Amino acid sequence: IDVAYRYFATPARKFIIADTPGHIQYTRNMVTGASTADLAVLLIDARKGVLEQTIRHSYIASLLDIRHIIFCINKMDMVNWSESVFNSIRSELAMVVRKLNIHDAHFIPISAKYGDNVVDRSENITWYNGKTFLNLIETIEIEKDKNSDTPRFPVQTIIRPHTSEFHDYR
């Protein structure tokens, strides 16, 4: 499973989405896709809450100096649009955000299946007063000085021989 890139534009901005795999065995692919990102979007299943992979991906985003993270708590329809479920997940994520020193984190309750809070404001999540996902990504102010003090060179893999015949090959 590789990174899938999608390109689109709105009247406000142009976007490149790097859709990266979430499973642990594809972490390297996730790092590759995230290595040049200005913003990370992490989807959290409202039924399952914060999982190990959510924390892992948050950590990787922080490590790669991605300064803007949007946590989309998805499948709100599956938890009956519950504000308390959203608040519980948001509280747990807020602890992760503080621990990783992420300065710009956003939390949006969505139902991707039905489009709630994705493009248009949800009629089912009336307790949420924040921006929709599209409005947020169109208006978020991206810092321009990324990695100015700590430049990085992304490396996807290192190939090493499995025999002693070419022991110095890299």
SEZADREN-331796 format. One record per residue: residue in one letter; z, y, x of N, C-alpha, C in turn. Coordinates in steps of 0.001 Angstrom, whole numbers, plus 500000, padded with zeros to 6 digits. Layout:
<recs>
  res     n_Z     n_Y     n_X    ca_Z    ca_Y    ca_X     c_Z     c_Y     c_X
    a       Z       Y       X       Z       Y       X       Z       Y       X
...
</recs>
This chain:
<recs>
  res     n_Z     n_Y     n_X    ca_Z    ca_Y    ca_X     c_Z     c_Y     c_X
    i  500000  498827  500863  500000  500000  500000  500000  501228  500903
    d  499001  502062  500721  498859  503241  501558  499179  504488  500737
    v  499103  505615  501378  499315  506898  500721  498029  507261  499977
    a  498165  507667  498727  497013  508104  497935  497067  509620  497802
    y  495988  510271  498175  495934  511728  498103  495114  512152  496899
    r  495627  513118  496153  494931  513686  494997  494928  515204  495161
    y  493808  515801  494813  493642  517244  494947  493436  517841  493559
    f  494112  518953  493297  493870  519669  492048  494280  521119  492230
    a  493856  521942  491293  494180  523365  491350  494504  523854  489953
    t  495364  524850  489905  495643  525567  488674  495226  527015  488949
    p  495239  527867  487962  494909  529271  488247  495848  529913  489276
    a  497041  529348  489436  498017  529938  490348  497948  529417  491779
    r  497607  528125  491968  497671  527507  493290  496745  526309  493409
    k  496518  525934  494668  495839  524673  494967  496887  523692  495463
    f  496706  522406  495120  497685  521390  495469  497012  520183  496105
    i  497733  519551  497014  497377  518233  497521  498610  517369  497277
    i  498440  516339  496485  499547  515427  496209  499369  514204  497091
    a  500410  513871  497841  500434  512627  498613  501352  511678  497851
    d  500754  510753  497122  501511  509779  496347  501880  508641  497286
    t  503157  508560  497617  503606  507583  498604  504403  506467  497936
    p  504364  505287  498519  505124  504170  497943  506627  504391  498104
    g  507384  503856  497163  508822  504056  497189  509629  502888  497709
    h  509044  501708  497777  509805  500525  498153  510133  500521  499640
    i  511235  499910  499984  511757  499953  501350  510760  499432  502384
    q  509994  498414  502054  509065  497847  503035  507912  498798  503348
    y  507733  499859  502543  506666  500828  502779  507212  502192  503212
    t  508407  502202  503751  509018  503463  504175  508144  504191  505179
    r  507503  503462  506083  506638  504097  507077  505519  504881  506389
    n  504959  504327  505321  503904  505015  504582  504444  506278  503907
    m  505669  506183  503404  506288  507354  502783  506467  508453  503811
    v  506905  508095  505010  507103  509075  506082  505764  509707  506457
    t  504712  508917  506536  503382  509435  506864  502949  510475  505839
    g  503072  510157  504566  502673  511090  503517  503521  512342  503491
    a  504808  512199  503780  505731  513332  503719  505715  514193  504979
    s  505138  513683  506056  505241  514373  507345  504596  515753  507367
    t  503673  516026  506470  503035  517341  506442  503317  518100  505142
    a  504264  517624  504367  504545  518216  503051  505398  519473  503147
    d  505166  520369  502214  505993  521567  502066  507033  521385  500973
    l  506788  520425  500084  507663  520204  498941  507672  518710  498636
    a  508830  518187  498296  508935  516774  497912  509332  516683  496445
    v  508732  515728  495751  509100  515440  494374  509595  514001  494348
    l  510837  513827  493953  511414  512490  493854  511650  512170  492381
    l  511107  511039  491941  511293  510587  490565  512490  509650  490499
    i  513362  509913  489557  514534  509084  489350  514472  508535  487926
    d  514589  507238  487789  514606  506597  486477  515957  506893  485834
    a  515948  507585  484704  517191  507981  484037  518054  506781  483654
    r  517432  505623  483449  518190  504419  483083  518949  503853  484266
    k  518415  504059  485481  518997  503451  486679  519799  504431  487517
    g  519520  505713  487394  520251  506721  488159  519837  506757  489619
    v  520744  507232  490448  520475  507399  491872  520578  506041  492562
    l  519468  505608  493137  519419  504330  493837  519395  504558  495352
    e  519515  503472  496092  519455  503542  497559  518164  504217  498019
    q  517041  503900  497369  515773  504488  497799  515731  505984  497518
    t  516422  506455  496485  516501  507892  496211  517203  508598  497362
    i  518300  508024  497803  519052  508604  498922  518234  508516  500203
    r  517577  507376  500423  516748  507197  501623  515630  508231  501663
    h  514938  508421  500555  513828  509372  500521  514318  510813  500643
    s  515463  511100  500091  516049  512437  500256  516377  512684  501723
    y  516936  511675  502359  517282  511776  503773  516029  511982  504625
    i  514983  511221  504354  513735  511347  505114  513131  512732  504903
    a  513125  513210  503668  512597  514551  503388  513384  515605  504169
    s  514682  515461  504198  515521  516386  504956  515232  516288  506449
    l  515109  515075  506943  514822  514835  508357  513474  515427  508764
    l  512501  515391  507858  511171  515941  508125  511101  517448  507860
    d  512246  518050  507578  512350  519499  507350  511560  519951  506128
    i  511528  519110  505100  510957  519536  503825  512053  520332  503130
    r  511823  521608  502976  512885  522509  502530  513002  522640  501021
    h  512051  522119  500284  512054  522234  498827  511922  520835  498223
    i  512890  520466  497406  512855  519151  496770  513061  519321  495273
    i  512192  518676  494504  512333  518650  493051  512699  517228  492663
    f  513836  517085  492036  514266  515787  491521  513904  515750  490043
    c  512945  514904  489684  512550  514738  488289  513274  513522  487737
    i  514205  513771  486845  514900  512674  486195  514003  512251  485041
    n  513303  511136  485241  512248  510679  484352  512789  509656  483348
    k  511975  509380  482359  512286  508407  481306  513478  508856  480466
    m  513579  510164  480251  514657  510682  479416  514551  510139  477994
    d  513339  509784  477565  513146  509181  476253  513873  507834  476144
    m  514016  507140  477272  514657  505822  477284  516182  505908  477211
    v  516740  507120  477415  518189  507310  477313  518505  508283  476170
    n  517597  508299  475180  517784  509111  473983  517969  510598  474294
    w  517243  511080  475319  517236  512499  475691  518638  513004  476021
    s  519472  512164  476572  520895  512448  476781  521157  513485  477874
    e  521791  514565  477460  522200  515603  478408  523264  515074  479360
    s  524177  514244  478872  525243  513725  479732  524686  512791  480807
    v  523665  511999  480491  523028  511146  481504  522390  512030  482572
    f  521656  513050  482143  521026  513975  483089  522085  514646  483969
    n  523148  515156  483372  524194  515851  484131  524886  514926  485124
    s  525086  513686  484750  525705  512719  485649  524819  512462  486870
    i  523526  512264  486629  522583  512031  487729  522471  513280  488591
    r  522395  514438  487953  522300  515700  488696  523541  515908  489579
    s  524708  515574  489080  525942  515714  489866  525921  514810  491095
    e  525464  513584  490903  525378  512647  492024  524352  513136  493055
    l  523226  513638  492572  522206  514167  493481  522694  515422  494195
    a  523485  516228  493517  524017  517455  494129  524886  517119  495339
    m  525610  516019  495278  526413  515594  496436  525501  515207  497599
    v  524407  514515  497303  523433  514140  498330  522820  515397  498944
    v  522458  516348  498097  521849  517606  498546  522800  518353  499482
    r  524069  518432  499110  525064  519115  499967  525222  518389  501302
    k  525322  517078  501251  525512  516284  502469  524338  516439  503429
    l  523113  516541  502894  521917  516656  503724  521547  518109  504027
    n  522339  519045  503502  522111  520467  503751  520723  520912  503286
    i  520329  520454  502110  519058  520854  501507  519316  522151  500742
    h  518592  523198  501096  518883  524523  500548  518183  524831  499229
    d  517089  524157  498935  516350  524470  497718  516038  523187  496956
    a  516947  522807  496086  516783  521603  495271  516744  521993  493801
    h  515880  521319  493061  515720  521579  491630  515822  520253  490892
    f  516337  520305  489669  516542  519113  488861  515903  519344  487485
    i  514965  518477  487109  514261  518650  485844  514303  517334  485061
    p  514795  517379  483818  514718  516184  482971  513317  516094  482367
    i  512658  514952  482551  511292  514802  482033  511110  513445  481361
    s  510049  513372  480593  509522  512095  480134  508036  512152  480458
    a  507655  511544  481568  506255  511573  481991  505366  510911  480953
    k  505868  509875  480315  505072  509148  479317  504647  510058  478169
    y  505546  510917  477729  505258  511790  476598  504973  513236  477021
    g  505102  513528  478309  504788  514865  478805  505904  515887  478645
    d  507077  515457  478281  508186  516392  478079  508592  517065  479391
    n  508557  518381  479404  508915  519232  480550  508011  519018  481759
    v  506858  518403  481556  505915  518238  482656  505031  519479  482726
    v  504293  519751  481659  503473  520961  481584  504104  521927  480590
    d  504423  521420  479411  505006  522248  478358  506476  521918  478173
    r  507205  522907  477692  508627  522729  477412  508810  521646  476354
    s  509815  520829  476561  510090  519716  475667  510787  520165  474391
    e  510344  519610  473269  511043  519835  472005  512207  518862  471854
    n  512233  517829  472702  513293  516820  472642  514465  517132  473560
    i  514241  517997  474539  515288  518318  475517  515627  519801  475370
    t  516090  520171  474195  516358  521584  473887  517527  522143  474690
    w  518381  521287  475214  519534  521738  475993  519143  522179  477395
    y  517934  521875  477850  517463  522254  479189  516768  523606  479113
    n  517232  524564  479924  516684  525916  479900  515852  526259  481124
    g  515692  525326  482058  514967  525608  483290  513461  525559  483112
    k  512767  525628  484225  511312  525629  484229  510772  524221  483999
    t  509539  524172  483493  508846  522891  483421  508400  522537  484840
    f  508009  521296  485045  507573  520852  486364  506389  521681  486860
    l  505355  521836  486033  504175  522592  486455  504515  524041  486762
    n  505318  524657  485916  505699  526044  486157  506462  526180  487466
    l  507322  525222  487758  508097  525276  489001  507200  525131  490226
    i  506294  524151  490227  505463  523985  491423  504464  525125  491590
    e  504133  525806  490505  503236  526958  490615  503947  528204  491123
    t  505241  528276  490934  505965  529516  491259  506951  529393  492412
    i  507220  528188  492873  508203  528021  493941  507713  528736  495200
    e  508599  529450  495850  508251  530202  497054  508422  529286  498260
    i  507314  528911  498869  507336  528005  500015  507590  528811  501281
    e  508578  528383  502048  508874  529054  503314  507732  528823  504290
    k  507334  529883  504969  506179  529809  505870  506559  529455  507307
    d  507828  529480  507629  508239  529266  509022  508704  527838  509292
    k  508128  526883  508598  508538  525490  508755  508348  525022  510188
    n  509377  524390  510733  509354  523797  512069  509063  524796  513188
    s  509332  526059  512980  509033  527022  514036  509915  526799  515265
    d  511140  526356  515069  512043  526105  516195  511993  524657  516671
    t  511581  523769  515791  511571  522344  516131  510242  521722  515747
    p  509182  522008  516498  507886  521403  516158  507952  519886  516309
    r  507171  519197  515493  507168  517734  515510  505747  517226  515560
    f  505597  516079  516152  504310  515426  516265  504408  514127  515489
    p  503758  514038  514321  503902  512822  513519  503198  511622  514149
    v  503928  510520  514251  503391  509271  514780  503581  508229  513687
    q  502498  507588  513290  502606  506610  512213  503070  505252  512719
    t  502579  504839  513871  502984  503531  514376  502766  503474  515883
    i  503469  502585  516510  503303  502316  517937  502928  500853  518045
    i  501828  500579  518733  501362  499202  518873  501838  498675  520217
    r  502556  497593  520174  503053  496967  521391  502562  495536  521433
    p  502264  495039  522626  501781  493652  522719  502904  492663  522428
    h  502510  491506  521958  503483  490450  521670  503550  489422  522804
    t  502863  489723  523895  502890  488819  525051  503207  489650  526292
    s  503577  488965  527361  503891  489676  528605  502638  489975  529422
    e  501490  489483  528996  500249  489688  529726  499899  491175  529881
    f  500098  491976  528828  499817  493410  528863  501105  494185  528621
    h  502113  493925  529420  503452  494475  529187  503513  495995  529189
    d  502549  496660  529862  502597  498119  529909  501637  498777  528914
    y  500988  497980  528058  500043  498515  527091  500774  499220  525953
    r  500312  500434  525628  500859  501156  524465  499721  501881  523791
</recs>
